[in-house]
Amino acid sequence: MLKGERWALAVRLRPPGGLANPGTFDYRAWLWREGIQATGYVRDAPAPQRLATAPPDPRGLALALLDRQELPPLPSRWLAA
């Protein structure tokens, strides 16, 4: 998977749970504070399906252009940065 791709996945989700012992860390409340309302995993079947490919990466294209130029190493590094 590449950054920016869109996929359709079959997942199994369940509400978060945690220990209910008094005086211990409340995992369920911590997940809620972090904005996590479910936990789960990705299923094997049906197979994942790619919905859209990643858009062109402008930085990657610029670095490829620099690599094709015959520049000394130091200026090439500065331009890449």
C-alpha positions in Angstrom: 0.0 0.0 0.0 1.2 3.5 -0.8 0.4 6.8 0.8 -2.8 8.2 -0.7 -4.3 5.0 -2.0 -7.9 4.1 -1.2 -8.8 0.5 -0.2 -12.0 -1.4 0.7 -11.3 -3.8 3.5 -13.5 -6.3 5.4 -13.0 -5.6 9.1 -14.3 -7.0 12.4 -14.9 -4.2 14.9 -16.1 -4.4 18.5 -16.7 -1.8 21.2 -13.5 -1.2 23.3 -13.3 -3.0 26.5 -10.9 -3.0 29.4 -10.3 -4.0 33.0 -13.1 -3.1 35.4 -11.0 -3.4 38.6 -11.3 -0.4 40.9 -8.2 1.7 41.3 -6.6 0.5 38.1 -6.0 2.2 34.7 -9.3 2.6 32.9 -8.4 1.5 29.4 -11.9 2.0 28.0 -12.1 5.6 29.2 -8.6 6.3 27.8 -9.6 5.0 24.4 -12.7 7.2 24.5 -10.6 10.3 25.4 -8.2 9.5 22.5 -11.2 9.4 20.1 -11.1 5.6 19.5 -14.7 4.1 19.6 -13.9 0.6 18.3 -11.0 -1.9 18.2 -10.7 -4.7 15.7 -8.8 -6.3 12.9 -8.8 -6.7 9.1 -10.3 -10.0 7.8 -8.8 -12.3 5.2 -12.0 -12.8 3.2 -13.1 -11.1 1.0 -9.8 -10.0 -0.3 -8.9 -6.3 0.0 -9.8 -4.2 -3.1 -8.0 -1.1 -4.3 -10.5 1.6 -5.0 -8.1 4.3 -6.2 -4.3 4.6 -6.8 -2.2 7.2 -5.2 -2.0 10.6 -6.8 1.3 11.7 -8.3 3.9 12.7 -5.6 5.3 16.1 -6.5 8.3 15.7 -4.2 9.1 12.3 -5.7 8.8 13.7 -9.2 11.1 16.6 -8.3 13.7 14.2 -6.8 13.6 12.0 -9.8 14.2 15.1 -12.0 17.2 16.0 -9.9 18.6 12.5 -10.2 18.5 12.8 -14.0 20.6 16.0 -14.0 24.3 15.9 -14.0 25.0 18.0 -10.9 27.8 17.7 -8.4 26.8 15.9 -5.1 26.8 18.9 -2.8 24.4 21.2 -4.9 22.2 18.2 -5.6 21.8 17.5 -1.9 21.0 21.2 -1.2 18.4 21.3 -4.0 16.8 18.1 -2.7 16.5 19.5 0.8 
